């Protein structure tokens, strides 16, 4: 399968499904430790791109040629109903560069290029509900404090969108320490003067921790979306795919020596099972043959496949007279 086809499957574009925006929630357990707190969704901003239609963006490192202080972003996604991790949900991020310019657009207030693709990408959450990106600390532009947009796609029926920002003193100190890069200087905006964060940033403020290994900084945030953790995720309510097959989570996960992938074929089909690394490179074709309806379990031996330690996407494709149907999930190999 070509990378483009994998990405179409991952985005469910092959089914022509629409991803509406709904409320977004940040995890904040109460004193009793048994509840999450919803926050309002935020605008996608003036410069979003539809990542589901472009095969460039399945990647962890989104920097391309952009210079700036390295920022390692970790987002943990939790289910609002039980505050448990949400596996196999797709998380998009996008933000401006150090000078406040977004990729993919060229206008008076965004003097960029319509063909550029920097600082945009998506990943799938792992068994802990986490995704990680390598990017740069964004700059600021007139009217907005420095921020990063993110969107969580749980299924074709539900997605959530919001933004996060940074401690002002720490962020401006980083700008000052790297003034040759961040030539616009300190961010003049405050949370109160920003039209998005003026109603509060309690659940949208990330930590900023210096990373001695990379020479950059780490930003982490927990967010909650509608649904229950551990059992919910991409594909559980995909009705069209469900008519053809169901794909289970590999077990055990994470794993060390071997794992098994279960699936049920509800229609006869040509079946492919492929593995992809998080940079969007196909690393193995595990299965490629005709199958009859029934239950199947496919064993994965990472050493035989030459897999390195880390997380991978496994995708099942079923092709028959009714079309081509694809569904991805995340698994993690701990060597």
N, C-alpha and C positions, 0 to 999 in steps of 0.2 A: 504494500500500500504506500502511496505517496504521502509525504508529510501533510500536504494540503487536505487529503482525504481524512487523515487522522484528526486534524483540527476541525474539520466540518463535523465529524462525529462528536468530538468533544464539545462543540458548541451547539449540537443538535440542529445545525443549519440544514442538514439533509432532510429534516422533517418540516421545515418551514415554520417552526414554532416561534412565538413571540415571548419576550421576557419583559413583563411589566415591572415597574418599580413599586415597591411597597415600603412600609415603615422599617427603619433600621434600629437595632437596639445594641447598646453597649453593656457588657457584663458588669454588674455591680451587685454583689450579694449583700443582703440586708444583715442586720445584727444577728438574726436567727440563722443566717447562712443558707436559706432555702428559696431565694427568689433572685431573679435578674430584673434590671431596671431598663425600661424602654426609653430611648431618646428619639426625637423626630428625625426623619430622613432629611438629607441635605441635597441641594441642587448638584447636578453633575457638572455645573459650570459652563462657561461659554464654549469650551473646547473639548468636548468628549469625542471619542471615536468609537465606532462599533467594533470591538475587538473580535466578535464572533465571526465577522466577515473577512478577517485578514489573517493570513497564516503566519505572519511575522511574530506575533506577540506571545506565543507559548514559550516562555523563557523565565529564568530567575534573574539574570543579569540584564537590566534594561538600559544600561548607560549608553551603549553605542559609543559615539565620539564625544559625549558631553563631559566636560571637566568640572570638577567640584569635589568637595570633601565626601569621601565614601560614606554612605549611610546603609546599614544593614537593617532592613525592615522585617519584623516578624509580627504577623497577625494571627491571633488565635480565635477561631470561630466556635461559638457555643450555641446550643439550642435553648431558646427562651423558656421552654416548658420545664426543663430539668437542669439547666446550666451544665450540661455535659457536652463534650466535644462533638462537633459536626464533621463527619468524614465525607470526602469526595464532593465537596462543594467547590465551585470555581470562583476564585477571587481575582479581580482585576485591580490594578493600580494605574494611575497616571498623574503626572504633575509637570510643572514648568521647570526649565533649566535654571542655572545659577543667576541668569539675567532676567528671569521672569517670562520666558517665551516658551509656549507650548509647541510641540511637534504637530505636523499635519495641517497647519493653518497659516495663512498669510493675510494680515489685515492691518489697518492703521494702528490698532492697539496691541497687535501681536505680529510683529515683523519677522515672521518665520518662513517656512517652506511647506507647501502643500504635500510634498512627497516625503517629508521627513517622518521618522517613526520612533525617535528616541523617547526614553522615559515613559514607556507604556509596556505593560505586560500582564500575563495572568498565569496562575498556578492552581493546582488542586490541593485541598487540605488533606493532611495525612491522618494517621490513626489518632493523633493527639489534637486534631482539628486545626493544625498549624500550617501556614504557608510562609515562605521566606523569599525576600527579594534583595538584590544588590542594586543600589541606585546611588544618587548623590543627594546631599541636603539641598532642597530646592531654595531658590531665591524668592524674592517678593516682587510684586508689581503694584502699580498705583491702585488703591482701593481695596487690596486684599493682603491680609497677613500671610506669611508663608504657610503652606498647607499641602497635603497630599489627598487626592481623591481615591476612593476605593468602592468597589461594588462586589457584592456577594451574590452569585447565582446559585440558588439552591435547586431549582428545577425550572422547566419551561413555564410553570405556572406562577413562580414566585422568585423575585430577586429583591435585594435591598441595597441601598446606596447611601454613602455618607462621606465625610472628610475628617481628617485628623490634623492636629497642629502640634506645636512644640512649646516648651517652656521658653519664654521670651528672653530672659537673661542668658540662659545657656546658648540659645540659638545665636543671639547677637555677639556673644563672646567667640563663638566659632567663626562667624563672619569676620570679626576683627582680627582674629589670629590668622586668617587666610585672606587678607585684604587684597592680595594680588589676583585672587580668583573672584571674590565677591566685591567687585569694584563699586557697586552701588551703596555699599556701607550698611549700617544698621537698618533693620526693618523698622520703619516709623510707626507702624500700626500697633494698636493694642487690641486685646480681645473685645473690649467694649466698643471700639470704633469699627470693628469688622462686622459687616452686615450678616455674615453667617454665624459667627461665634459670639455675637453680642448677647445672646440669650443664655450663655454659659458654656464652659468647655470641660466641665467635670468629667464627662464620659468620652471626650474626644481629644484629650491631652495625652500625648505619648511620653514615655520616659526617654531621656537621652543619656546614654552611658558610653563613655569613651572605651574604644576597643583597641587594646595595645597590639593585638596581632595584625590588624588591618591598617592601623593608623587612622582609622575613621571612628564612626560612632554607631551605636545600636539604638534602634527605636522599636519599642514593643507596645502592643495594645491588644486588649481582649474585647471582642464584640459579640453580641448575641443576635441571632436571627430567629424568626418564627419557626417553630418545630421542636422536636425532641432530639437531643444529641445521641450519639453512638449508633442509632438505627436509621437516622434520616440522612438523605444526601441525594446527589444527582442520580436520577433514574428511578427513584422509588415511586414516583407518580407519573412517569412518562408512559401514557396509555398506549401510544402507537407502538413504541418499542416493546411494551409488555405483551402485545398480541403475538410477537414473534419469538421473544426469548426473555428470560430474566437472568441477570448476572449477579452472583453473590460476592461478598467480600472474601478475599483470600484468608485462609486460616492455617497456622496462626499468623497474626500480624500485629507488630513487627515479627520477623522471623530470622533465624540464624543459619540453618542448614537446608531446610526445605519448606515449601509452602504449597497449598493446594487452592486452586481456583474453581469454584463450583458454578455451573450454569445449567439452565433448563431450556431446551429448545422446544418451542411450541409449534413450529412449522419446519418442515424439511428445508434445508438451506445449505449453501456453501459457507463454511464457517472459517474465520480467521481469528486467531488470538495472537496479538503482538505486544511487545514491550517497548516503551519509549522512556528515555531519560528526561530529566527536567529541563534540558536545553532544547528539547524538541527533536532529538535524534532517535530514530528507530534502532534498537539494539538487538532485537531478537524476534523471530517469527516462531512461536511455540506450536501453533496448530494452523493447518491450511488444508482442509479437506471437506468433502460432502458429509453431512450428518443427518440422521433421521431424528424425528422427535424423541425426546427423552431427557433424562438427567445425566449430566456428565461432571466429572471431576478431573481437572488437569493439574498434574504435579509439576512444580517448578523447582529445579535445582540450580541455584545461582552460580555455583562453581562450574558446573558443566556449561553454562551459558556465558561464562566469563564476566559476570557482573561484578562491579565494584560496590563497595559499601555505599548505601544511600537509598533514596526513594525513587520509585519508578511508577509510571502510568501503565496499567495493562488495559487493553481495549479489545472488546469482542465485536466482531463484525459478522452479520448474517445477511446473505444475499440470496434472494429468491425472486419469483415472478412478481411479488408485491413491492419490491424495492430493495434498497440497501439500508440496513439499520445498524447503528454503532453506539456503543456505550463505554465510557472509560471509568476506571476507578484507580485509586492510589494504593500502592503497597510499599513497605519499607523493609529493606534488607540490612541487618546489623551483622557485619562480619565478625 
